[in-house]
């Protein structure tokens, strides 16, 4: 990477890390703490409070992505972080579950993922973009693991309201990173012709990636409806779940490091499809162990899940940015992140319903089926060739 690429990757990964840490901090304790609010005796409303963030994210990712194409990435990112912080402070001051839902919805309205990803794509070359996206994926995974450790400790001292206040402060720190740490954005989006939005919606490769990111995050959130209860059933107290999560996430980073040499050797498609298959096998393993869970087996399955998940989190947005028309990159990544957010919403809402209706075995069976469906959809994919590789091929 060039110095500008390293600076862009580090600063934008830091923005993602601050924002995602704030989001993840509330997840391990949300269901338990939200039940204490007036109106919190309804599990369906608690599920709505968890998932509505993804719904408003999904609705606004495309407008934010299109706005970043027209008005500039940094302006849109700053505006989104301000909205996200405002939603966090509304949730922090909520006196009832209804106001908590409103705060979560406003948090989701700060839909900056597409603009951040597009800015990173603008500032990196094709041949290093997967590595740059992997830094963002690694930051998300690390923040998830960190939140599992510190969230119960913080919640014991400052409660759910305090966690939301911390989330708002982290978002404001993200604004400082955008303004003073991120490199100046390139001006290409202001002078290049703008394509039709239909280009994004009818692009076959993008459609495959959009379907994949929806299914991946629906399965991810649906899994976590049942996994904490399985760990408790296996004999691990809820305050010690990080004993399993943290080593699994950290060890998976080591495996993810093997993605880059495999990509350079032309095996990215095989790695990508293998990662989907691994997550499908994890769902089958969870289905088989759900009746009498073993702690060691659950720990192994979660390690394998994070291996596959981190590879997909790094490679999918990189491929989406490479196959998208350059003049509509923000719009394309807006659609991509919309499907990602809707996956969170559907995973939380439907996962809770499945766990209640058919139990964890039925939940994991559906998740396994969805991953196999994705494998079929992704199978005909071709990996986009980098500009550098294309020139080298023409030269030979």
Buried (B, 14 or more C-beta within 10 A) or exposed (E): BEEEBBBBBBBBBBBBBBBBBBBBBBBBBBBBBBBEBEBBEEBEBBBBBBBBBBBBBBBBBBBBBBBBBEBBBBBBBBBBBBBBBBBBBBBBEBEEBBBBBBBBBBBBBBBBBBBBBBBBBBBBBBBBBBBBBBBBBBBBBBBBBBBBBBBBEBBEEBBBBBBBBBBBBBBBBBBEBBEEBBBEBEEEBEEBEEBEBEBBBEBEBBBBBBBBBBBBBBBBBBBBBBBBBBBBBBEBEBEEBBBBBBBBBBEBBEBBEEBBEBBEEEBBBEBBBBBBBBBBBBBBBBBEBBEEBEBEBBBBBBBBBBBBBBBBBBBBBBBBBBBBBBBBBBBBBBBBBBBBBBBBBBBBBBBBBBBEEEBBBBBBBBBBEBBBEBBEBBEEBEBBBBEEBEEEEEEE
